[in-house]
Amino acid sequence: MKFKTAAKKMISATVAGMMVVSLAACGGSGDSSGGSDAGKEEGTSSDSVTLEFQQWWGVELPDGALADICQKFTDDTGIQIDLLSNPYADTKTQIASGAASGTMADVVGLDGSWVYDFAKQGSIANLTDLMGSADYDDSQLSSQIQFEGNTYMIPVVNFAYPMYANKDILDAAGVKELPTTREEFLAACEAVKKYDENIAGWAIPLSSESPSGIQNQFMTWLWGAGSSMLEDGKPNLEGNADLEATVEFVKEMFEKGYIADGAYSMKEPDMVEEFTNGRVAFMTDGVSHLTTIKEGAPDLNFDYITVPVTEGFSGKSGMDVANWGIGIAENCEHKEEAWKFVEYLMSPEVNAELAVLANAFPGNSKADPDYSASDELFVKAYELFQSCEAVNEFTGLPTSEDLMRSFGEELQLYLDGDTASAADMLKKAQERWVPAFE
């Protein structure tokens, strides 16, 4: 689905090593050190604003694609964009360093797990205020990541997590209809077990080394049924009847032998391998793995469904997402121009183009991406995404990975019978979560 734009007018992002983070944060007027004059057309003032844009997106998009998008913005506004593109891990380190020293680039790509700390320390700008000043209609945004009631990150594109279903296994097991409720899901898993005990109904990676299984595979059951693990942005684990029922539901699957072996040490790539090799009937995973699975098992007959909901639920289902987020540095001297750039990236046309380039779904609900050249399953996943509420409650939380890890540890104790009840398990998890929010 990825394509390369015809023009490749690269905006130089050459920066010597870690000098990136020591550059003057807002570029000021004229050309920034380490930047270039690329994109300056005849008639454009040399004193025009230059904004640094630090992110990892340019590395993951087709060569030159992000530079071309930025060039169009410069052509329209005269505002120069100095791209600072590095791999995700390097970008994370550089942005964190810039946040600590007050030299953060003007506009930054953000992971939701960084937002809480950056917002709390005042290193990223309040986008709610900027949107208000610009009279921006934020109803078109699919989601906003907030801290204390104000937005600090806007998801630009979303990477959704529907449920994968191996249709050949289900057909052989006599499952005629793909499940829509938890009860139907349990029945399908039981049918698979009776058909072949070597095939698991579902898989969940619970490795404490990589605890994202709590986010992407466990909490999706809760969010899919329209429920929440938070209340007013704070932990709502203890006494949460919906979450308690979800914990008990997962334990029931463990006790009945529906879940793939080795869950406690399993990581997401292991789960994908199990599904790709036909050893698991269902898994919840990102659409980003669609190409990998099709290349690894071209004859695998599978489909996408939304995560089955609780019996009687009639609301809008939630679908777990990861995303590329964007924010503006508090130390930026040209916040008005920086907001214009964010608004440009979130405009329906540009946002649709970015989504197609990234193999993702748009962050603007009015965007109409052209997926005509995409795999039909990708198109179906997008249709399912549009019918759901994009959700990931770990995004924007403090020490989100540690929260997942501690929840997973308490869950394993309950699954092993070391904790008496789901209520007790959630009480202990709540006690471990609360200090992070104080």
Sequence and secondary structure as in RCSB ss.txt:
>XXXX:A:sequence
MKFKTAAKKMISATVAGMMVVSLAACGGSGDSSGGSDAGKEEGTSSDSVTLEFQQWWGVELPDGALADICQKFTD
DTGIQIDLLSNPYADTKTQIASGAASGTMADVVGLDGSWVYDFAKQGSIANLTDLMGSADYDDSQLSSQIQFEGN
TYMIPVVNFAYPMYANKDILDAAGVKELPTTREEFLAACEAVKKYDENIAGWAIPLSSESPSGIQNQFMTWLWGA
GSSMLEDGKPNLEGNADLEATVEFVKEMFEKGYIADGAYSMKEPDMVEEFTNGRVAFMTDGVSHLTTIKEGAPDL
NFDYITVPVTEGFSGKSGMDVANWGIGIAENCEHKEEAWKFVEYLMSPEVNAELAVLANAFPGNSKADPDYSASD
ELFVKAYELFQSCEAVNEFTGLPTSEDLMRSFGEELQLYLDGDTASAADMLKKAQERWVPAFE
>XXXX:A:secstr
     S          GGGGGGS TT  BS  TT   TT  TT  TTSBEEEEEESHHHHSSTTHHHHHHHHHHH
HH  EEEEEE  HHHHHHHHHHHHHHT   SEEEE HHHHHHHHHTT B  HHHHHHHTT  GGGBS  EEETTE
EEEEEEEEEEE EEEEHHHHHHTT  S   BHHHHHHHHHHHHHH TTSEEE     SSSTTHIIIIIHHHHHHT
T  SEETTEE  TT HHHHHHHHHHHHHHHTT B TTTTT  HHHHHHHHHTT EEEEE  GGGHHHHHHH TT 
 EEEE   B TT  S  EEEEEEEEEEEBTT S HHHHHHHHHHHTSHHHHHHHHHHHTSEESBTT     TTS 
HHHHHHHHHHHHSEEE TTTT TTHHHHHHHHHHHHHHHHTTSSS HHHHHHHHHHHHGGGG 
